[in-house]
Amino acid sequence: MKNCAKKLILICLVFNIFFTTPTFAVTNFKEGVYQLSNFNVSPGNLYTIQNISKENNAYIILFDEDQRTLQSIRLEPNSKSYDLLPLKPEYRIVIIGNGEVIIK
């Protein structure tokens, strides 16, 4: 009985790891307009954004489905990570500048 319970717990843990880890199909973004429905955005997950460029700034603007500005952040080169508002697949993110940002 104990071995069965251990196996069940292990299976549940593995299942949980594979299906609840927030991932993006692409994690590095350059200048452009991105529809978040093209990526694996989970509405319940919280994400951060960071400029990993060593020399260039980036400016991000997050829009909702009605094109209302929800958030904007100026990212210096090698910036710290900033929290994004909770994302939905209907949102768009605009990146301006020569920086390269990652969303985790």
The first five atom37 places (N, CA, C, CB, O) and aatype in JSON, in Angstrom:
{
  "aatype": [12, 11, 2, 4, 0, 11, 11, 10, 9, 10, 9, 4, 10, 19, 13, 2, 9, 13, 13, 16, 16, 14, 16, 13, 0, 19, 16, 2, 13, 11, 6, 7, 19, 18, 5, 10, 15, 2, 13, 2, 19, 15, 14, 7, 2, 10, 18, 16, 9, 5, 2, 9, 15, 11, 6, 2, 2, 0, 18, 9, 9, 10, 13, 3, 6, 3, 5, 1, 16, 10, 5, 15, 9, 1, 10, 6, 14, 2, 15, 11, 15, 18, 3, 10, 10, 14, 10, 11, 14, 6, 18, 1, 9, 19, 9, 9, 7, 2, 7, 6, 19, 9, 9, 11],
  "atom_mask": [
    [1, 1, 1, 1, 1],
    [1, 1, 1, 1, 1],
    [1, 1, 1, 1, 1],
    [1, 1, 1, 1, 1],
    [1, 1, 1, 1, 1],
    [1, 1, 1, 1, 1],
    [1, 1, 1, 1, 1],
    [1, 1, 1, 1, 1],
    [1, 1, 1, 1, 1],
    [1, 1, 1, 1, 1],
    [1, 1, 1, 1, 1],
    [1, 1, 1, 1, 1],
    [1, 1, 1, 1, 1],
    [1, 1, 1, 1, 1],
    [1, 1, 1, 1, 1],
    [1, 1, 1, 1, 1],
    [1, 1, 1, 1, 1],
    [1, 1, 1, 1, 1],
    [1, 1, 1, 1, 1],
    [1, 1, 1, 1, 1],
    [1, 1, 1, 1, 1],
    [1, 1, 1, 1, 1],
    [1, 1, 1, 1, 1],
    [1, 1, 1, 1, 1],
    [1, 1, 1, 1, 1],
    [1, 1, 1, 1, 1],
    [1, 1, 1, 1, 1],
    [1, 1, 1, 1, 1],
    [1, 1, 1, 1, 1],
    [1, 1, 1, 1, 1],
    [1, 1, 1, 1, 1],
    [1, 1, 1, 0, 1],
    [1, 1, 1, 1, 1],
    [1, 1, 1, 1, 1],
    [1, 1, 1, 1, 1],
    [1, 1, 1, 1, 1],
    [1, 1, 1, 1, 1],
    [1, 1, 1, 1, 1],
    [1, 1, 1, 1, 1],
    [1, 1, 1, 1, 1],
    [1, 1, 1, 1, 1],
    [1, 1, 1, 1, 1],
    [1, 1, 1, 1, 1],
    [1, 1, 1, 0, 1],
    [1, 1, 1, 1, 1],
    [1, 1, 1, 1, 1],
    [1, 1, 1, 1, 1],
    [1, 1, 1, 1, 1],
    [1, 1, 1, 1, 1],
    [1, 1, 1, 1, 1],
    [1, 1, 1, 1, 1],
    [1, 1, 1, 1, 1],
    [1, 1, 1, 1, 1],
    [1, 1, 1, 1, 1],
    [1, 1, 1, 1, 1],
    [1, 1, 1, 1, 1],
    [1, 1, 1, 1, 1],
    [1, 1, 1, 1, 1],
    [1, 1, 1, 1, 1],
    [1, 1, 1, 1, 1],
    [1, 1, 1, 1, 1],
    [1, 1, 1, 1, 1],
    [1, 1, 1, 1, 1],
    [1, 1, 1, 1, 1],
    [1, 1, 1, 1, 1],
    [1, 1, 1, 1, 1],
    [1, 1, 1, 1, 1],
    [1, 1, 1, 1, 1],
    [1, 1, 1, 1, 1],
    [1, 1, 1, 1, 1],
    [1, 1, 1, 1, 1],
    [1, 1, 1, 1, 1],
    [1, 1, 1, 1, 1],
    [1, 1, 1, 1, 1],
    [1, 1, 1, 1, 1],
    [1, 1, 1, 1, 1],
    [1, 1, 1, 1, 1],
    [1, 1, 1, 1, 1],
    [1, 1, 1, 1, 1],
    [1, 1, 1, 1, 1],
    [1, 1, 1, 1, 1],
    [1, 1, 1, 1, 1],
    [1, 1, 1, 1, 1],
    [1, 1, 1, 1, 1],
    [1, 1, 1, 1, 1],
    [1, 1, 1, 1, 1],
    [1, 1, 1, 1, 1],
    [1, 1, 1, 1, 1],
    [1, 1, 1, 1, 1],
    [1, 1, 1, 1, 1],
    [1, 1, 1, 1, 1],
    [1, 1, 1, 1, 1],
    [1, 1, 1, 1, 1],
    [1, 1, 1, 1, 1],
    [1, 1, 1, 1, 1],
    [1, 1, 1, 1, 1],
    [1, 1, 1, 0, 1],
    [1, 1, 1, 1, 1],
    [1, 1, 1, 0, 1],
    [1, 1, 1, 1, 1],
    [1, 1, 1, 1, 1],
    [1, 1, 1, 1, 1],
    [1, 1, 1, 1, 1],
    [1, 1, 1, 1, 1]
  ],
  "atom_positions": [
    [[0.82, -1.19, 0.0], [0.0, 0.0, 0.0], [0.86, 1.26, 0.0], [-0.93, 0.0, 1.2], [0.54, 2.23, -0.68]],
    [[1.97, 1.24, 0.77], [2.82, 2.41, 0.85], [3.49, 2.7, -0.49], [3.88, 2.23, 1.93], [3.62, 3.86, -0.87]],
    [[3.92, 1.66, -1.2], [4.55, 1.85, -2.52], [3.58, 2.46, -3.51], [5.09, 0.53, -3.06], [3.96, 3.3, -4.31]],
    [[2.33, 2.05, -3.46], [1.3, 2.58, -4.35], [1.08, 4.07, -4.08], [-0.02, 1.8, -4.18], [0.94, 4.86, -5.01]],
    [[1.04, 4.43, -2.81], [0.85, 5.83, -2.43], [2.03, 6.68, -2.87], [0.65, 5.96, -0.91], [1.84, 7.8, -3.34]],
    [[3.26, 6.16, -2.73], [4.45, 6.89, -3.17], [4.44, 7.1, -4.67], [5.72, 6.14, -2.75], [4.78, 8.18, -5.16]],
    [[4.05, 6.08, -5.42], [3.99, 6.2, -6.87], [2.94, 7.22, -7.3], [3.7, 4.83, -7.51], [3.16, 8.0, -8.22]],
    [[1.81, 7.21, -6.63], [0.74, 8.16, -6.94], [1.19, 9.59, -6.67], [-0.52, 7.83, -6.13], [0.93, 10.49, -7.47]],
    [[1.87, 9.81, -5.55], [2.37, 11.14, -5.22], [3.41, 11.59, -6.24], [2.98, 11.16, -3.8], [3.39, 12.74, -6.68]],
    [[4.31, 10.69, -6.64], [5.33, 11.01, -7.63], [4.69, 11.37, -8.98], [6.29, 9.83, -7.81], [5.11, 12.34, -9.62]],
    [[3.72, 10.62, -9.4], [3.02, 10.89, -10.66], [2.33, 12.26, -10.59], [1.99, 9.78, -10.98], [2.38, 13.02, -11.55]],
    [[1.69, 12.56, -9.48], [1.01, 13.85, -9.32], [2.01, 15.01, -9.37], [0.23, 13.89, -8.0], [1.74, 16.04, -9.99]],
    [[3.17, 14.84, -8.72], [4.19, 15.89, -8.74], [4.72, 16.14, -10.15], [5.34, 15.52, -7.82], [4.84, 17.29, -10.57]],
    [[5.02, 15.08, -10.87], [5.52, 15.2, -12.25], [4.46, 15.87, -13.12], [5.91, 13.82, -12.82], [4.77, 16.77, -13.9]],
    [[3.24, 15.43, -13.01], [2.14, 16.02, -13.78], [2.02, 17.51, -13.48], [0.8, 15.3, -13.47], [1.85, 18.32, -14.39]],
    [[2.11, 17.88, -12.21], [2.0, 19.27, -11.79], [3.13, 20.12, -12.37], [2.02, 19.36, -10.27], [2.88, 21.24, -12.81]],
    [[4.35, 19.6, -12.38], [5.49, 20.34, -12.91], [5.32, 20.6, -14.4], [6.8, 19.58, -12.66], [5.55, 21.72, -14.85]],
    [[4.92, 19.6, -15.16], [4.82, 19.76, -16.61], [3.65, 20.64, -17.04], [4.69, 18.41, -17.26], [3.74, 21.29, -18.09]],
    [[2.59, 20.67, -16.28], [1.41, 21.39, -16.74], [1.14, 22.71, -16.02], [0.24, 20.52, -16.58], [0.17, 23.38, -16.35]],
    [[1.97, 23.1, -15.05], [1.76, 24.38, -14.39], [2.93, 25.32, -14.52], [1.47, 24.16, -12.96], [2.85, 26.45, -14.04]],
    [[4.01, 24.92, -15.14], [5.16, 25.79, -15.32], [4.86, 26.81, -16.4], [6.41, 24.98, -15.66], [4.58, 26.43, -17.54]],
    [[4.93, 28.12, -16.09], [4.65, 29.13, -17.1], [5.78, 29.15, -18.13], [4.48, 30.51, -16.46], [6.95, 29.25, -17.77]],
    [[5.43, 29.07, -19.4], [6.44, 29.11, -20.44], [5.95, 29.97, -21.59], [6.77, 27.69, -20.94], [4.75, 30.09, -21.84]],
    [[6.87, 30.55, -22.26], [6.62, 31.28, -23.5], [7.27, 30.47, -24.6], [7.18, 32.75, -23.45], [8.32, 29.86, -24.4]],
    [[6.65, 30.46, -25.77], [7.26, 29.79, -26.91], [8.58, 30.49, -27.26], [6.29, 29.78, -28.13], [9.54, 29.83, -27.68]],
    [[8.62, 31.79, -27.1], [9.81, 32.59, -27.32], [10.0, 33.42, -26.07], [9.7, 33.5, -28.62], [9.04, 34.01, -25.58]],
    [[11.21, 33.47, -25.53], [11.41, 34.25, -24.31], [12.17, 35.54, -24.56], [12.13, 33.42, -23.29], [12.05, 36.47, -23.76]],
    [[12.95, 35.64, -25.62], [13.68, 36.86, -25.94], [12.9, 37.64, -26.98], [15.11, 36.55, -26.44], [12.5, 37.1, -28.01]],
    [[12.69, 38.93, -26.71], [11.92, 39.77, -27.61], [12.72, 41.0, -27.98], [10.59, 40.16, -26.98], [13.42, 41.58, -27.15]],
    [[12.62, 41.39, -29.24], [13.22, 42.63, -29.72], [12.1, 43.56, -30.14], [14.22, 42.37, -30.9], [10.93, 43.23, -29.98]],
    [[12.45, 44.71, -30.69], [11.46, 45.71, -31.06], [10.35, 45.11, -31.91], [12.12, 46.85, -31.8], [10.6, 44.39, -32.88]],
    [[9.11, 45.42, -31.54], [7.97, 44.91, -32.3], [6.7, 44.92, -31.49], [0.0, 0.0, 0.0], [6.68, 45.32, -30.32]],
    [[5.62, 44.49, -32.13], [4.32, 44.36, -31.49], [4.0, 42.88, -31.41], [3.2, 45.15, -32.29], [4.06, 42.17, -32.42]],
    [[3.67, 42.4, -30.22], [3.44, 40.97, -30.0], [2.05, 40.74, -29.43], [4.51, 40.39, -29.07], [1.67, 41.36, -28.44]],
    [[1.3, 39.86, -30.05], [0.0, 39.41, -29.54], [0.28, 38.26, -28.59], [-0.99, 38.98, -30.72], [0.85, 37.25, -29.0]],
    [[-0.11, 38.38, -27.35], [0.24, 37.38, -26.35], [-0.45, 36.04, -26.57], [-0.09, 37.89, -24.99], [-0.02, 35.03, -26.0]],
    [[-1.5, 36.01, -27.38], [-2.16, 34.73, -27.68], [-1.24, 33.82, -28.5], [-3.48, 34.97, -28.43], [-1.5, 32.62, -28.6]],
    [[-0.18, 34.37, -29.1], [0.77, 33.57, -29.88], [1.76, 32.81, -28.99], [1.53, 34.45, -30.85], [2.56, 32.02, -29.48]],
    [[1.69, 33.07, -27.7], [2.61, 32.45, -26.75], [1.8, 31.72, -25.68], [3.54, 33.51, -26.1], [0.57, 31.85, -25.63]],
    [[2.47, 30.96, -24.85], [1.78, 30.19, -23.81], [1.57, 31.04, -22.56], [2.58, 28.92, -23.45], [2.14, 30.76, -21.51]],
    [[0.75, 32.07, -22.68], [0.46, 32.93, -21.54], [-0.66, 32.29, -20.73], [0.06, 34.38, -21.99], [-1.74, 32.01, -21.26]],
    [[-0.4, 32.07, -19.47], [-1.42, 31.53, -18.57], [-1.98, 32.69, -17.76], [-0.85, 30.41, -17.64], [-1.24, 33.33, -17.02]],
    [[-3.28, 32.96, -17.87], [-3.86, 34.1, -17.17], [-3.62, 34.11, -15.66], [-5.32, 34.15, -17.43], [-3.6, 35.19, -15.06]],
    [[-3.45, 32.97, -15.04], [-3.25, 32.93, -13.6], [-1.81, 33.15, -13.16], [0.0, 0.0, 0.0], [-1.55, 33.34, -11.97]],
    [[-0.86, 33.13, -14.09], [0.55, 33.25, -13.75], [1.01, 34.7, -13.76], [1.4, 32.43, -14.71], [0.47, 35.52, -14.5]],
    [[1.99, 35.0, -12.94], [2.61, 36.32, -12.93], [3.95, 36.23, -13.63], [2.77, 36.86, -11.48], [4.68, 35.25, -13.47]],
    [[4.27, 37.26, -14.41], [5.49, 37.27, -15.21], [6.32, 38.51, -14.87], [5.16, 37.23, -16.71], [5.8, 39.51, -14.38]],
    [[7.61, 38.42, -15.16], [8.51, 39.56, -15.02], [9.14, 39.85, -16.37], [9.59, 39.31, -13.94], [9.18, 38.99, -17.25]],
    [[9.65, 41.08, -16.51], [10.31, 41.48, -17.75], [11.63, 42.13, -17.38], [9.41, 42.44, -18.59], [11.74, 42.81, -16.36]],
    [[12.64, 41.93, -18.24], [13.97, 42.45, -17.97], [14.67, 42.73, -19.29], [14.8, 41.45, -17.11], [14.52, 41.98, -20.25]],
    [[15.43, 43.82, -19.35], [16.24, 44.14, -20.52], [17.61, 43.48, -20.31], [16.38, 45.7, -20.73], [18.32, 43.79, -19.36]],
    [[17.97, 42.56, -21.21], [19.25, 41.86, -21.08], [20.33, 42.46, -21.97], [19.08, 40.39, -21.41], [21.47, 41.99, -21.97]],
    [[19.98, 43.49, -22.74], [20.96, 44.16, -23.59], [21.98, 44.88, -22.71], [20.26, 45.16, -24.55], [21.61, 45.47, -21.7]],
    [[23.23, 44.82, -23.1], [24.29, 45.46, -22.32], [24.41, 46.96, -22.63], [25.61, 44.78, -22.59], [24.97, 47.71, -21.83]],
    [[23.9, 47.39, -23.79], [24.11, 48.78, -24.21], [22.85, 49.55, -24.55], [25.0, 48.8, -25.38], [22.88, 50.78, -24.55]],
    [[21.73, 48.88, -24.83], [20.57, 49.56, -25.38], [19.37, 49.54, -24.44], [20.19, 48.94, -26.69], [19.12, 48.56, -23.74]],
    [[18.63, 50.66, -24.45], [17.39, 50.77, -23.7], [16.26, 50.08, -24.44], [17.05, 52.25, -23.45], [16.34, 49.81, -25.64]],
    [[15.21, 49.8, -23.71], [13.97, 49.29, -24.3], [12.82, 49.92, -23.53], [13.9, 47.71, -24.26], [12.92, 50.19, -22.33]],
    [[11.73, 50.15, -24.23], [10.54, 50.71, -23.62], [9.4, 49.77, -23.96], [10.25, 52.17, -24.11], [9.2, 49.45, -25.13]],
    [[8.66, 49.31, -22.95], [7.56, 48.39, -23.22], [6.23, 49.04, -22.83], [7.76, 47.05, -22.46], [6.14, 49.79, -21.86]],
    [[5.23, 48.72, -23.61], [3.87, 49.17, -23.32], [2.96, 47.95, -23.44], [3.42, 50.33, -24.3], [3.0, 47.23, -24.43]],
    [[2.14, 47.74, -22.43], [1.19, 46.63, -22.41], [-0.21, 47.19, -22.66], [1.25, 45.86, -21.06], [-0.65, 48.1, -21.97]],
    [[-0.9, 46.63, -23.66], [-2.24, 47.06, -24.02], [-3.24, 45.94, -23.77], [-2.3, 47.5, -25.49], [-2.91, 44.77, -23.94]],
    [[-4.46, 46.3, -23.36], [-5.51, 45.29, -23.21], [-6.21, 45.07, -24.55], [-6.52, 45.72, -22.13], [-5.8, 45.62, -25.57]],
    [[-7.27, 44.26, -24.52], [-7.97, 43.91, -25.76], [-8.69, 45.09, -26.4], [-8.96, 42.81, -25.48], [-9.07, 45.02, -27.57]],
    [[-8.88, 46.18, -25.65], [-9.52, 47.39, -26.19], [-8.5, 48.48, -26.51], [-10.55, 47.93, -25.19], [-8.87, 49.64, -26.66]],
    [[-7.24, 48.12, -26.62], [-6.12, 49.01, -26.92], [-5.93, 50.11, -25.87], [-6.33, 49.65, -28.27], [-5.44, 51.19, -26.18]],
    [[-6.32, 49.82, -24.63], [-6.05, 50.75, -23.53], [-4.69, 50.4, -22.93], [-7.18, 50.68, -22.44], [-4.36, 49.23, -22.74]],
    [[-3.92, 51.42, -22.64], [-2.61, 51.21, -22.03], [-2.78, 50.76, -20.59], [-1.76, 52.49, -22.1], [-3.42, 51.44, -19.79]],
    [[-2.21, 49.61, -20.27], [-2.28, 49.07, -18.92], [-1.01, 49.34, -18.13], [-2.55, 47.57, -18.97], [-1.05, 49.58, -16.92]],
    [[0.14, 49.29, -18.84], [1.42, 49.4, -18.14], [2.47, 49.84, -19.15], [1.82, 48.05, -17.47], [2.44, 49.44, -20.31]],
    [[3.4, 50.66, -18.69], [4.56, 51.01, -19.51], [5.78, 51.07, -18.6], [4.34, 52.37, -20.26], [5.71, 51.55, -17.47]],
    [[6.89, 50.58, -19.12], [8.12, 50.52, -18.34], [9.29, 50.87, -19.25], [8.32, 49.11, -17.69], [9.4, 50.34, -20.36]],
    [[10.15, 51.75, -18.8], [11.4, 52.05, -19.5], [12.47, 51.16, -18.87], [11.8, 53.59, -19.41], [12.69, 51.2, -17.66]],
    [[13.11, 50.36, -19.7], [14.11, 49.4, -19.22], [15.5, 49.87, -19.63], [13.83, 47.98, -19.77], [15.82, 49.94, -20.82]],
    [[16.32, 50.17, -18.66], [17.71, 50.53, -18.9], [18.49, 49.28, -19.32], [18.35, 51.18, -17.62], [18.02, 48.16, -19.11]],
    [[19.68, 49.45, -19.91], [20.5, 48.27, -20.22], [20.78, 47.47, -18.94], [21.84, 48.69, -20.88], [20.99, 48.03, -17.87]],
    [[20.77, 46.15, -19.07], [20.98, 45.25, -17.92], [20.07, 45.6, -16.75], [22.44, 45.29, -17.47], [20.51, 45.65, -15.6]],
    [[18.82, 45.85, -17.04], [17.88, 46.27, -16.0], [17.6, 45.15, -15.01], [16.58, 46.76, -16.62], [17.88, 43.98, -15.28]],
    [[17.04, 45.53, -13.9], [16.53, 44.53, -12.97], [15.23, 43.99, -13.56], [16.31, 45.14, -11.52], [14.73, 44.52, -14.55]],
    [[14.68, 42.96, -12.96], [13.39, 42.41, -13.4], [12.26, 43.24, -12.83], [13.25, 40.93, -12.99], [12.29, 43.63, -11.66]],
    [[11.26, 43.51, -13.65], [10.08, 44.25, -13.23], [8.86, 43.34, -13.36], [9.9, 45.54, -14.06], [8.75, 42.57, -14.31]],
    [[7.97, 43.44, -12.4], [6.74, 42.66, -12.44], [5.79, 43.24, -13.5], [6.06, 42.64, -11.06], [5.59, 44.45, -13.57]],
    [[5.22, 42.36, -14.3], [4.18, 42.75, -15.23], [2.83, 42.54, -14.56], [4.27, 41.94, -16.54], [2.69, 41.71, -13.66]],
    [[1.85, 43.29, -15.0], [0.49, 43.04, -14.55], [0.09, 41.65, -15.01], [-0.5, 44.13, -15.09], [0.7, 41.12, -15.94]],
    [[-0.91, 41.04, -14.4], [-1.35, 39.72, -14.88], [-1.71, 39.78, -16.36], [-2.57, 39.22, -14.05], [-2.49, 40.63, -16.79]],
    [[-1.14, 38.87, -17.14], [-1.31, 38.87, -18.59], [-2.47, 38.0, -19.02], [-0.04, 38.4, -19.27], [-2.78, 36.99, -18.39]],
    [[-3.11, 38.41, -20.1], [-4.16, 37.63, -20.73], [-3.79, 37.43, -22.19], [-5.56, 38.32, -20.58], [-3.11, 38.27, -22.77]],
    [[-4.23, 36.33, -22.8], [-3.89, 36.07, -24.21], [-4.36, 37.18, -25.16], [-4.5, 34.75, -24.64], [-3.79, 37.34, -26.24]],
    [[-5.39, 37.94, -24.78], [-5.92, 39.0, -25.65], [-5.04, 40.24, -25.65], [-7.32, 39.37, -25.21], [-5.22, 41.11, -26.5]],
    [[-4.1, 40.34, -24.74], [-3.26, 41.53, -24.62], [-2.2, 41.57, -25.7], [-2.62, 41.58, -23.25], [-1.85, 40.56, -26.3]],
    [[-1.68, 42.78, -25.93], [-0.54, 43.0, -26.82], [0.54, 43.71, -26.04], [-0.94, 43.83, -28.08], [0.27, 44.51, -25.15]],
    [[1.78, 43.39, -26.38], [2.9, 44.09, -25.78], [3.71, 44.7, -26.9], [3.78, 43.13, -24.9], [4.0, 44.05, -27.91]],
    [[4.08, 45.96, -26.73], [4.88, 46.69, -27.72], [6.24, 46.94, -27.09], [4.19, 48.04, -28.15], [6.34, 47.4, -25.96]],
    [[7.28, 46.62, -27.85], [8.64, 46.88, -27.41], [9.26, 47.86, -28.39], [9.48, 45.57, -27.32], [9.26, 47.63, -29.6]],
    [[9.79, 48.95, -27.86], [10.41, 49.99, -28.66], [11.85, 50.13, -28.21], [9.65, 51.35, -28.54], [12.13, 50.11, -27.01]],
    [[12.76, 50.27, -29.16], [14.18, 50.46, -28.85], [15.0, 49.28, -29.3], [0.0, 0.0, 0.0], [14.47, 48.28, -29.79]],
    [[16.3, 49.41, -29.13], [17.23, 48.38, -29.59], [17.6, 47.36, -28.52], [18.48, 49.02, -30.11], [18.45, 46.5, -28.73]],
    [[16.95, 47.46, -27.36], [17.22, 46.49, -26.3], [16.62, 45.12, -26.62], [0.0, 0.0, 0.0], [15.84, 44.97, -27.57]],
    [[16.99, 44.17, -25.84], [16.43, 42.82, -25.97], [15.88, 42.43, -24.6], [17.51, 41.78, -26.47], [16.61, 42.41, -23.61]],
    [[14.6, 42.11, -24.56], [13.98, 41.83, -23.28], [13.6, 40.35, -23.17], [12.74, 42.71, -23.08], [13.37, 39.68, -24.18]],
    [[13.55, 39.88, -21.95], [13.06, 38.52, -21.68], [11.86, 38.63, -20.76], [14.18, 37.63, -21.04], [11.79, 39.5, -19.89]],
    [[10.94, 37.74, -20.97], [9.76, 37.63, -20.12], [9.8, 36.26, -19.48], [8.42, 37.85, -20.93], [9.88, 35.24, -20.17]],
    [[9.76, 36.23, -18.16], [9.82, 34.96, -17.42], [8.58, 34.82, -16.58], [11.09, 34.89, -16.54], [8.43, 33.82, -15.87]]
  ]
}
